[in-house]
Amino acid sequence: MTLNNQDKVFLGASFATAIIGVALIVIGFVFRFGGGFGTFATYAQQDNDFLELKRLDMIFGLFVAAAGVLILSFLVATISVVRHNTFLLKAYCAMIALMIVVQLVDGLLAFTYSDQINQLASDDIMYESLEKAASKSFPPIGTLSTDAETQFWANTQNSFGCCGVMNSTDWNIFWGGAGTAADLEALHCYQRHYNDGCEKVIRNRISSDAQYLGAASMGVLVVEIIASFLAGYRAYTLAHPEFNDK
């Protein structure tokens, strides 16, 4: 079947949305699981999820779901063009419009969570968690405790290359000065990171990841709006042959 210019332009726009969908899925998985963040999130959620990372999981889920629909919508677009099916064109238009709404909501949720992370990862909450971990891993440390708090801090310090809330001395404060370098290393708090507090690292990482997800979710809407408009216009021209571009 020969495609006219309207078909070609619409297919080009719908193909672009599918490529965007693939890119969004890759971006989402990189930010959610890359750089040790996946391991960190797992242990943080086990530690009473005081950072409310389940909200970030929801944002990530919506992000990936919307991207998946964008990819699948290209199949609908292709079939609708080949068959000149106005119903499928309208369905495609509705699908993309719905994904635009979902991505707008997802972006707003991501930016809101990014703004709130400073309260969730406050000094008091972080120190409370560290105190619990210190009480369950009192020196000399042989086998590391398997409780949620200790595992959270050990894996966070290992994944992000940090020590304590502000620095490594936080551990010794709660240990009453009884800790040694070996005890700190047992918790993956290494000398080169003694002055790198986890509070700032955690805040920056979660905040930046949430912002990137929000920006990615909302930054591609122009292409989707164009594709949705073209689908609606093509359905209109099929219903009114006098406007058809031969």
MIDOSE-1310 file (N, C-alpha, C; in nm, 2 decimals, decimal comma, always signed):
residues 246
mtln	+0,08/-0,12/+0,00/+0,00/+0,00/+0,00/+0,09/+0,13/+0,00; +0,05/+0,22/-0,09/+0,13/+0,35/-0,10/+0,08/+0,44/+0,01; +0,18/+0,50/+0,08/+0,15/+0,59/+0,19/+0,15/+0,73/+0,14; +0,06/+0,82/+0,18/+0,07/+0,96/+0,14/+0,15/+1,03/+0,24
nqdk	+0,16/+1,16/+0,22/+0,25/+1,24/+0,30/+0,20/+1,25/+0,45; +0,07/+1,25/+0,47/+0,01/+1,26/+0,60/+0,04/+1,13/+0,68; +0,03/+1,02/+0,61/+0,07/+0,89/+0,67/+0,21/+0,88/+0,71; +0,30/+0,93/+0,62/+0,44/+0,93/+0,65/+0,48/+1,02/+0,77
vflg	+0,42/+1,14/+0,77/+0,45/+1,23/+0,88/+0,40/+1,17/+1,01; +0,28/+1,11/+1,01/+0,23/+1,05/+1,13/+0,31/+0,94/+1,18; +0,35/+0,85/+1,09/+0,43/+0,73/+1,13/+0,57/+0,78/+1,18; +0,62/+0,88/+1,12/+0,75/+0,93/+1,17/+0,74/+0,98/+1,31
asfa	+0,63/+1,06/+1,34/+0,61/+1,11/+1,48/+0,58/+0,99/+1,58; +0,50/+0,90/+1,53/+0,47/+0,78/+1,63/+0,60/+0,70/+1,65; +0,68/+0,69/+1,54/+0,81/+0,61/+1,56/+0,90/+0,69/+1,66; +0,90/+0,82/+1,65/+0,98/+0,90/+1,74/+0,93/+0,88/+1,89
taii	+0,80/+0,87/+1,91/+0,75/+0,84/+2,04/+0,79/+0,71/+2,09; +0,80/+0,61/+2,00/+0,85/+0,47/+2,04/+0,99/+0,47/+2,08; +1,07/+0,55/+2,01/+1,22/+0,56/+2,04/+1,23/+0,63/+2,17; +1,15/+0,73/+2,20/+1,15/+0,80/+2,33/+1,11/+0,70/+2,44
gval	+1,02/+0,62/+2,41/+0,98/+0,52/+2,51/+1,10/+0,43/+2,55; +1,17/+0,38/+2,45/+1,29/+0,30/+2,48/+1,39/+0,37/+2,56; +1,41/+0,50/+2,52/+1,51/+0,58/+2,59/+1,47/+0,60/+2,74; +1,34/+0,62/+2,76/+1,29/+0,65/+2,89/+1,31/+0,52/+2,98
ivig	+1,29/+0,41/+2,93/+1,31/+0,28/+3,00/+1,45/+0,27/+3,04; +1,54/+0,29/+2,95/+1,69/+0,28/+2,98/+1,72/+0,38/+3,09; +1,68/+0,51/+3,07/+1,71/+0,61/+3,17/+1,65/+0,57/+3,31; +1,53/+0,52/+3,31/+1,47/+0,49/+3,44/+1,54/+0,38/+3,51
fvfr	+1,59/+0,28/+3,44/+1,66/+0,17/+3,50/+1,80/+0,21/+3,55; +1,86/+0,30/+3,47/+1,99/+0,35/+3,51/+1,99/+0,43/+3,64; +1,89/+0,52/+3,65/+1,87/+0,60/+3,77/+1,82/+0,51/+3,89; +1,74/+0,41/+3,87/+1,68/+0,34/+3,98/+1,78/+0,23/+4,03
fggg	+1,86/+0,17/+3,94/+1,94/+0,06/+3,98/+2,09/+0,08/+3,97; +2,13/+0,19/+3,90/+2,27/+0,21/+3,87/+2,35/+0,27/+3,99; +2,48/+0,25/+3,98/+2,56/+0,32/+4,08/+2,54/+0,27/+4,23; +2,49/+0,15/+4,24/+2,47/+0,09/+4,38/+2,34/+0,14/+4,44
fgtf	+2,26/+0,22/+4,36/+2,13/+0,27/+4,42/+2,03/+0,16/+4,45; +2,03/+0,06/+4,36/+1,94/-0,05/+4,38/+1,96/-0,13/+4,51; +2,09/-0,16/+4,54/+2,12/-0,22/+4,67/+2,09/-0,13/+4,79; +2,12/+0,00/+4,78/+2,09/+0,09/+4,88/+1,94/+0,10/+4,91
atya	+1,86/+0,10/+4,80/+1,71/+0,12/+4,82/+1,66/-0,01/+4,89; +1,71/-0,12/+4,85/+1,66/-0,25/+4,91/+1,68/-0,25/+5,06; +1,80/-0,21/+5,11/+1,82/-0,21/+5,25/+1,76/-0,09/+5,32; +1,74/+0,02/+5,25/+1,67/+0,13/+5,31/+1,53/+0,10/+5,34
qqdn	+1,46/+0,03/+5,25/+1,32/-0,01/+5,27/+1,31/-0,11/+5,38; +1,41/-0,19/+5,40/+1,40/-0,29/+5,51/+1,42/-0,22/+5,64; +1,49/-0,10/+5,64/+1,51/-0,02/+5,77/+1,39/+0,07/+5,78; +1,27/+0,02/+5,79/+1,15/+0,10/+5,82/+1,12/+0,20/+5,70
dfle	+1,19/+0,19/+5,59/+1,17/+0,28/+5,48/+1,16/+0,42/+5,52; +1,25/+0,47/+5,61/+1,24/+0,60/+5,66/+1,26/+0,71/+5,56; +1,32/+0,67/+5,44/+1,33/+0,76/+5,33/+1,22/+0,76/+5,23; +1,12/+0,68/+5,26/+1,00/+0,66/+5,18/+1,03/+0,63/+5,04
lkrl	+1,13/+0,54/+5,02/+1,17/+0,50/+4,88/+1,06/+0,43/+4,80; +0,96/+0,38/+4,87/+0,85/+0,32/+4,80/+0,78/+0,42/+4,71; +0,78/+0,54/+4,75/+0,73/+0,65/+4,67/+0,81/+0,66/+4,54; +0,94/+0,65/+4,56/+1,03/+0,66/+4,44/+1,00/+0,54/+4,35
dmif	+0,97/+0,42/+4,41/+0,94/+0,30/+4,33/+0,81/+0,32/+4,25; +0,71/+0,39/+4,31/+0,59/+0,42/+4,24/+0,61/+0,51/+4,13; +0,69/+0,61/+4,15/+0,73/+0,71/+4,04/+0,80/+0,63/+3,93; +0,89/+0,55/+3,96/+0,97/+0,47/+3,86/+0,87/+0,37/+3,79
glfv	+0,78/+0,31/+3,86/+0,68/+0,22/+3,80/+0,59/+0,29/+3,70; +0,54/+0,41/+3,73/+0,46/+0,49/+3,64/+0,55/+0,53/+3,52; +0,67/+0,57/+3,55/+0,76/+0,61/+3,44/+0,78/+0,50/+3,34; +0,81/+0,38/+3,38/+0,84/+0,27/+3,29/+0,71/+0,23/+3,22
aaag	+0,60/+0,23/+3,30/+0,47/+0,19/+3,24/+0,43/+0,28/+3,12; +0,45/+0,41/+3,14/+0,42/+0,51/+3,04/+0,51/+0,49/+2,92; +0,64/+0,46/+2,94/+0,73/+0,44/+2,84/+0,70/+0,31/+2,76; +0,65/+0,21/+2,83/+0,61/+0,08/+2,76/+0,49/+0,10/+2,67
vlil	+0,40/+0,18/+2,72/+0,28/+0,21/+2,64/+0,32/+0,29/+2,51; +0,41/+0,38/+2,52/+0,46/+0,46/+2,41/+0,52/+0,36/+2,30; +0,59/+0,26/+2,35/+0,65/+0,17/+2,25/+0,54/+0,08/+2,18; +0,45/+0,03/+2,26/+0,34/-0,05/+2,21/+0,25/+0,03/+2,12
sflv	+0,23/+0,16/+2,14/+0,14/+0,25/+2,06/+0,19/+0,26/+1,92; +0,32/+0,24/+1,90/+0,37/+0,24/+1,76/+0,31/+0,13/+1,67; +0,28/+0,02/+1,73/+0,21/-0,09/+1,66/+0,07/-0,05/+1,62; +0,00/+0,01/+1,72/-0,13/+0,06/+1,69/-0,13/+0,16/+1,57
atis	-0,03/+0,25/+1,58/-0,02/+0,35/+1,48/+0,01/+0,29/+1,34; +0,10/+0,19/+1,33/+0,13/+0,13/+1,21/+0,01/+0,06/+1,15; -0,06/-0,02/+1,23/-0,18/-0,09/+1,18/-0,29/+0,01/+1,13; -0,30/+0,12/+1,21/-0,41/+0,22/+1,17/-0,38/+0,28/+1,04
vvrh	-0,25/+0,30/+1,01/-0,21/+0,37/+0,89/-0,23/+0,27/+0,77; -0,18/+0,15/+0,79/-0,19/+0,05/+0,68/-0,33/+0,02/+0,64; -0,42/+0,01/+0,74/-0,56/-0,02/+0,72/-0,65/+0,10/+0,70; -0,59/+0,22/+0,72/-0,67/+0,34/+0,72/-0,79/+0,33/+0,81
ntfl	-0,76/+0,29/+0,94/-0,86/+0,26/+1,03/-0,88/+0,38/+1,13; -0,99/+0,45/+1,11/-1,01/+0,57/+1,20/-1,02/+0,54/+1,34; -1,08/+0,42/+1,37/-1,10/+0,38/+1,52/-0,97/+0,37/+1,58; -0,87/+0,30/+1,52/-0,74/+0,28/+1,57/-0,66/+0,41/+1,58
lkay	-0,68/+0,50/+1,49/-0,62/+0,63/+1,50/-0,67/+0,71/+1,62; -0,80/+0,70/+1,64/-0,86/+0,77/+1,76/-0,81/+0,70/+1,89; -0,80/+0,57/+1,88/-0,75/+0,49/+2,00/-0,60/+0,53/+2,03; -0,52/+0,55/+1,92/-0,38/+0,59/+1,94/-0,38/+0,73/+2,00
cami	-0,46/+0,82/+1,95/-0,47/+0,96/+2,00/-0,50/+0,96/+2,15; -0,60/+0,87/+2,19/-0,64/+0,86/+2,33/-0,53/+0,81/+2,41; -0,46/+0,70/+2,36/-0,35/+0,64/+2,44/-0,24/+0,74/+2,47; -0,20/+0,82/+2,36/-0,09/+0,91/+2,38/-0,14/+1,03/+2,48
almi	-0,26/+1,07/+2,46/-0,31/+1,18/+2,55/-0,31/+1,13/+2,69; -0,35/+1,00/+2,72/-0,35/+0,95/+2,85/-0,21/+0,94/+2,91; -0,11/+0,90/+2,82/+0,03/+0,89/+2,87/+0,08/+1,03/+2,90; +0,04/+1,13/+2,82/+0,08/+1,27/+2,85/+0,04/+1,31/+2,99
vvql	-0,09/+1,28/+3,03/-0,14/+1,31/+3,16/-0,06/+1,23/+3,27; -0,04/+1,10/+3,24/+0,04/+1,01/+3,34/+0,18/+1,07/+3,36; +0,25/+1,11/+3,25/+0,38/+1,16/+3,26/+0,39/+1,30/+3,33; +0,29/+1,38/+3,31/+0,28/+1,50/+3,38/+0,26/+1,48/+3,53
vdgl	+0,17/+1,39/+3,57/+0,15/+1,35/+3,71/+0,28/+1,29/+3,77; +0,34/+1,20/+3,69/+0,47/+1,14/+3,74/+0,58/+1,24/+3,76; +0,59/+1,33/+3,67/+0,69/+1,44/+3,68/+0,67/+1,52/+3,80; +0,54/+1,56/+3,83/+0,51/+1,64/+3,95/+0,54/+1,56/+4,08
laft	+0,51/+1,43/+4,08/+0,54/+1,35/+4,19/+0,69/+1,34/+4,22; +0,76/+1,33/+4,11/+0,91/+1,32/+4,12/+0,97/+1,45/+4,18; +0,92/+1,56/+4,13/+0,98/+1,69/+4,18/+0,93/+1,71/+4,32; +0,81/+1,67/+4,36/+0,76/+1,69/+4,49/+0,85/+1,60/+4,59
ysdq	+0,87/+1,48/+4,55/+0,95/+1,39/+4,63/+1,09/+1,44/+4,65; +1,15/+1,50/+4,54/+1,28/+1,56/+4,55/+1,29/+1,67/+4,65; +1,18/+1,75/+4,65/+1,18/+1,86/+4,74/+1,17/+1,82/+4,89; +1,10/+1,71/+4,91/+1,07/+1,66/+5,04/+1,18/+1,57/+5,10
inql	+1,28/+1,53/+5,02/+1,38/+1,44/+5,07/+1,47/+1,50/+5,18; +1,48/+1,64/+5,18/+1,56/+1,70/+5,29/+1,49/+1,68/+5,43; +1,36/+1,67/+5,43/+1,29/+1,65/+5,56/+1,30/+1,50/+5,59; +1,29/+1,41/+5,49/+1,29/+1,27/+5,51/+1,43/+1,22/+5,56
asdd	+1,54/+1,29/+5,50/+1,67/+1,25/+5,54/+1,73/+1,36/+5,63; +1,65/+1,40/+5,73/+1,70/+1,50/+5,82/+1,81/+1,44/+5,92; +1,88/+1,53/+5,98/+1,99/+1,49/+6,08/+1,93/+1,40/+6,18; +1,82/+1,44/+6,24/+1,76/+1,36/+6,36/+1,73/+1,22/+6,32
imye	+1,67/+1,21/+6,20/+1,62/+1,07/+6,15/+1,75/+0,99/+6,12; +1,85/+1,05/+6,06/+1,97/+0,97/+6,02/+2,04/+0,93/+6,14; +2,06/+1,02/+6,24/+2,13/+0,99/+6,36/+2,05/+0,88/+6,44; +1,92/+0,89/+6,44/+1,84/+0,78/+6,51/+1,87/+0,65/+6,45
slek	+1,88/+0,64/+6,32/+1,90/+0,51/+6,25/+2,05/+0,47/+6,28; +2,14/+0,56/+6,28/+2,28/+0,53/+6,30/+2,30/+0,48/+6,45; +2,23/+0,54/+6,54/+2,24/+0,50/+6,68/+2,20/+0,36/+6,70; +2,09/+0,32/+6,63/+2,04/+0,18/+6,64/+2,14/+0,08/+6,58
aask	+2,20/+0,12/+6,47/+2,30/+0,04/+6,41/+2,42/+0,02/+6,50; +2,47/+0,13/+6,56/+2,58/+0,13/+6,65/+2,56/+0,05/+6,77; +2,44/+0,05/+6,82/+2,41/-0,03/+6,94/+2,41/-0,18/+6,91; +2,39/-0,22/+6,79/+2,38/-0,36/+6,75/+2,51/-0,41/+6,69
sfpp	+2,61/-0,32/+6,68/+2,74/-0,36/+6,62/+2,85/-0,30/+6,71; +2,84/-0,32/+6,84/+2,93/-0,26/+6,93/+3,07/-0,33/+6,92; +3,18/-0,26/+6,92/+3,31/-0,31/+6,91/+3,35/-0,41/+7,02; +3,44/-0,50/+7,00/+3,50/-0,53/+6,87/+3,40/-0,61/+6,78
igtl	+3,40/-0,57/+6,65/+3,30/-0,63/+6,56/+3,37/-0,75/+6,50; +3,30/-0,86/+6,52/+3,34/-0,99/+6,45/+3,26/-1,01/+6,33; +3,15/-1,09/+6,35/+3,06/-1,11/+6,24/+2,96/-0,99/+6,24; +2,94/-0,93/+6,13/+2,85/-0,82/+6,12/+2,70/-0,86/+6,14
stda	+2,63/-0,78/+6,23/+2,49/-0,81/+6,26/+2,41/-0,81/+6,13; +2,31/-0,89/+6,13/+2,22/-0,90/+6,01/+2,09/-0,82/+6,03; +2,08/-0,74/+6,14/+1,96/-0,65/+6,16/+1,95/-0,55/+6,05; +1,83/-0,49/+6,03/+1,81/-0,40/+5,92/+1,89/-0,27/+5,93
etqf	+1,90/-0,22/+6,05/+1,98/-0,09/+6,06/+2,13/-0,11/+6,03; +2,19/-0,21/+6,08/+2,33/-0,24/+6,06/+2,35/-0,27/+5,91; +2,27/-0,35/+5,85/+2,29/-0,38/+5,71/+2,26/-0,26/+5,62; +2,17/-0,17/+5,66/+2,15/-0,05/+5,58/+2,27/+0,04/+5,58
want	+2,33/+0,06/+5,70/+2,45/+0,15/+5,70/+2,57/+0,08/+5,64; +2,59/-0,04/+5,66/+2,71/-0,11/+5,60/+2,70/-0,10/+5,45; +2,58/-0,13/+5,39/+2,56/-0,13/+5,25/+2,56/+0,01/+5,19; +2,51/+0,11/+5,26/+2,51/+0,24/+5,22/+2,65/+0,30/+5,21
qnsf	+2,73/+0,27/+5,32/+2,87/+0,32/+5,32/+2,95/+0,25/+5,21; +2,92/+0,13/+5,18/+2,99/+0,06/+5,08/+2,95/+0,10/+4,94; +2,82/+0,13/+4,92/+2,77/+0,16/+4,78/+2,81/+0,31/+4,75; +2,80/+0,40/+4,85/+2,81/+0,54/+4,82/+2,95/+0,60/+4,86
gccg	+3,03/+0,52/+4,92/+3,16/+0,56/+4,96/+3,15/+0,68/+5,06; +3,09/+0,65/+5,18/+3,07/+0,75/+5,28/+3,08/+0,69/+5,42; +3,08/+0,77/+5,52/+3,10/+0,72/+5,66/+3,01/+0,80/+5,75; +2,92/+0,74/+5,83/+2,84/+0,80/+5,93/+2,74/+0,90/+5,87
vmns	+2,69/+0,99/+5,96/+2,60/+1,09/+5,91/+2,67/+1,21/+5,85; +2,76/+1,26/+5,94/+2,84/+1,37/+5,89/+2,99/+1,33/+5,86; +3,04/+1,24/+5,94/+3,17/+1,18/+5,92/+3,19/+1,05/+6,00; +3,31/+1,00/+6,00/+3,33/+0,87/+6,07/+3,32/+0,88/+6,22
tdwn	+3,34/+1,00/+6,27/+3,34/+1,01/+6,42/+3,20/+0,98/+6,48; +3,10/+0,99/+6,40/+2,96/+0,96/+6,45/+2,95/+0,82/+6,51; +3,02/+0,73/+6,45/+3,02/+0,59/+6,50/+3,09/+0,58/+6,64; +3,20/+0,65/+6,65/+3,27/+0,64/+6,78/+3,20/+0,72/+6,89
ifwg	+3,12/+0,82/+6,85/+3,04/+0,89/+6,95/+2,94/+0,79/+7,01; +2,87/+0,72/+6,93/+2,77/+0,62/+6,98/+2,84/+0,50/+7,04; +2,96/+0,47/+7,01/+3,04/+0,36/+7,07/+3,11/+0,40/+7,19; +3,10/+0,53/+7,23/+3,17/+0,58/+7,34/+3,32/+0,58/+7,33
gagt	+3,37/+0,60/+7,20/+3,51/+0,60/+7,17/+3,58/+0,47/+7,17; +3,50/+0,36/+7,17/+3,56/+0,22/+7,18/+3,60/+0,17/+7,04; +3,56/+0,23/+6,93/+3,58/+0,18/+6,80/+3,72/+0,20/+6,75; +3,76/+0,11/+6,66/+3,89/+0,12/+6,60/+3,87/+0,12/+6,44
aadl	+3,98/+0,14/+6,37/+3,98/+0,15/+6,23/+3,92/+0,02/+6,17; +3,96/-0,09/+6,24/+3,91/-0,23/+6,19/+3,76/-0,24/+6,21; +3,71/-0,18/+6,32/+3,56/-0,19/+6,34/+3,49/-0,10/+6,23; +3,55/+0,01/+6,20/+3,49/+0,09/+6,09/+3,49/+0,02/+5,96
ealh	+3,60/-0,04/+5,93/+3,61/-0,11/+5,80/+3,52/-0,23/+5,79; +3,49/-0,29/+5,91/+3,39/-0,40/+5,91/+3,25/-0,35/+5,86; +3,23/-0,22/+5,88/+3,10/-0,16/+5,84/+3,12/-0,08/+5,70; +3,23/-0,11/+5,64/+3,26/-0,05/+5,51/+3,28/+0,10/+5,51
cyqr	+3,33/+0,14/+5,63/+3,36/+0,29/+5,65/+3,52/+0,29/+5,64; +3,57/+0,33/+5,52/+3,71/+0,32/+5,50/+3,78/+0,46/+5,52; +3,90/+0,46/+5,55/+3,98/+0,58/+5,59/+3,96/+0,69/+5,48; +3,97/+0,65/+5,35/+3,96/+0,76/+5,25/+3,82/+0,83/+5,25
hynd	+3,72/+0,77/+5,32/+3,59/+0,83/+5,32/+3,55/+0,88/+5,46; +3,65/+0,89/+5,55/+3,62/+0,93/+5,69/+3,55/+1,07/+5,69; +3,58/+1,16/+5,60/+3,52/+1,29/+5,61/+3,40/+1,31/+5,51; +3,36/+1,20/+5,45/+3,25/+1,20/+5,36/+3,12/+1,15/+5,42
gcek	+3,04/+1,24/+5,48/+2,92/+1,20/+5,55/+2,81/+1,14/+5,45; +2,74/+1,05/+5,50/+2,64/+0,98/+5,41/+2,51/+1,07/+5,40; +2,49/+1,16/+5,49/+2,37/+1,24/+5,48/+2,36/+1,32/+5,35; +2,47/+1,39/+5,32/+2,48/+1,47/+5,20/+2,47/+1,39/+5,08
virn	+2,54/+1,27/+5,08/+2,55/+1,19/+4,96/+2,41/+1,13/+4,94; +2,34/+1,08/+5,04/+2,20/+1,03/+5,02/+2,11/+1,13/+4,97; +2,11/+1,25/+5,03/+2,02/+1,36/+4,99/+2,04/+1,39/+4,84; +2,17/+1,41/+4,81/+2,20/+1,45/+4,67/+2,16/+1,34/+4,57
riss	+2,19/+1,22/+4,60/+2,17/+1,11/+4,51/+2,02/+1,09/+4,49; +1,94/+1,09/+4,59/+1,79/+1,07/+4,58/+1,73/+1,19/+4,51; +1,77/+1,30/+4,56/+1,71/+1,43/+4,50/+1,74/+1,44/+4,35; +1,87/+1,41/+4,31/+1,90/+1,43/+4,17/+1,84/+1,32/+4,09
daqy	+1,83/+1,20/+4,14/+1,76/+1,09/+4,06/+1,62/+1,12/+4,04; +1,55/+1,17/+4,14/+1,41/+1,20/+4,13/+1,39/+1,32/+4,03; +1,48/+1,42/+4,04/+1,47/+1,53/+3,95/+1,49/+1,49/+3,80; +1,59/+1,40/+3,78/+1,61/+1,35/+3,65/+1,49/+1,27/+3,59
lgaa	+1,43/+1,19/+3,68/+1,32/+1,11/+3,63/+1,20/+1,21/+3,60; +1,18/+1,31/+3,68/+1,08/+1,41/+3,66/+1,10/+1,49/+3,53; +1,23/+1,53/+3,51/+1,26/+1,61/+3,39/+1,25/+1,52/+3,26; +1,29/+1,39/+3,27/+1,28/+1,30/+3,16/+1,13/+1,28/+3,12
smgv	+1,05/+1,26/+3,23/+0,91/+1,23/+3,21/+0,84/+1,34/+3,14; +0,87/+1,47/+3,18/+0,80/+1,58/+3,13/+0,87/+1,65/+3,01; +1,00/+1,62/+2,99/+1,07/+1,68/+2,88/+1,04/+1,64/+2,74; +0,98/+1,52/+2,73/+0,95/+1,46/+2,59/+0,81/+1,48/+2,55
lvve	+0,73/+1,56/+2,63/+0,59/+1,57/+2,60/+0,56/+1,63/+2,47; +0,64/+1,72/+2,42/+0,62/+1,79/+2,29/+0,60/+1,70/+2,18; +0,69/+1,60/+2,17/+0,68/+1,50/+2,06/+0,55/+1,42/+2,07; +0,51/+1,39/+2,19/+0,39/+1,31/+2,21/+0,27/+1,39/+2,18
iias	+0,27/+1,52/+2,21/+0,16/+1,60/+2,18/+0,14/+1,61/+2,03; +0,25/+1,63/+1,96/+0,25/+1,64/+1,81/+0,20/+1,51/+1,75; +0,24/+1,39/+1,80/+0,20/+1,26/+1,75/+0,05/+1,24/+1,78; +0,00/+1,29/+1,89/-0,14/+1,28/+1,92/-0,22/+1,36/+1,83
flag	-0,18/+1,48/+1,81/-0,25/+1,58/+1,72/-0,25/+1,52/+1,57; -0,14/+1,46/+1,53/-0,13/+1,41/+1,39/-0,23/+1,29/+1,38; -0,24/+1,21/+1,48/-0,33/+1,09/+1,48/-0,48/+1,14/+1,47; -0,51/+1,24/+1,55/-0,64/+1,30/+1,54/-0,67/+1,36/+1,41
yray	-0,57/+1,43/+1,35/-0,59/+1,50/+1,22/-0,61/+1,40/+1,11; -0,53/+1,29/+1,12/-0,53/+1,18/+1,01/-0,67/+1,11/+1,02; -0,72/+1,09/+1,14/-0,86/+1,03/+1,15/-0,96/+1,12/+1,09; -0,94/+1,25/+1,11/-1,04/+1,35/+1,05/-1,03/+1,35/+0,90
tlah	-0,91/+1,35/+0,84/-0,90/+1,35/+0,69/-0,95/+1,22/+0,63; -0,94/+1,11/+0,70/-0,99/+0,99/+0,65/-1,15/+0,99/+0,65; -1,20/+1,06/+0,75/-1,35/+1,07/+0,75/-1,40/+1,18/+0,66; -1,31/+1,27/+0,61/-1,34/+1,37/+0,52/-1,24/+1,37/+0,40
pefn	-1,27/+1,28/+0,30/-1,17/+1,26/+0,19/-1,13/+1,39/+0,12; -1,21/+1,49/+0,12/-1,18/+1,62/+0,05/-1,05/+1,68/+0,11; -1,02/+1,65/+0,24/-0,90/+1,70/+0,30/-0,78/+1,61/+0,29; -0,80/+1,50/+0,22/-0,69/+1,40/+0,21/-0,58/+1,45/+0,12
dk	-0,46/+1,43/+0,16/-0,34/+1,46/+0,09/-0,29/+1,35/+0,00; -0,31/+1,36/-0,13/-0,27/+1,25/-0,22/-0,12/+1,25/-0,24
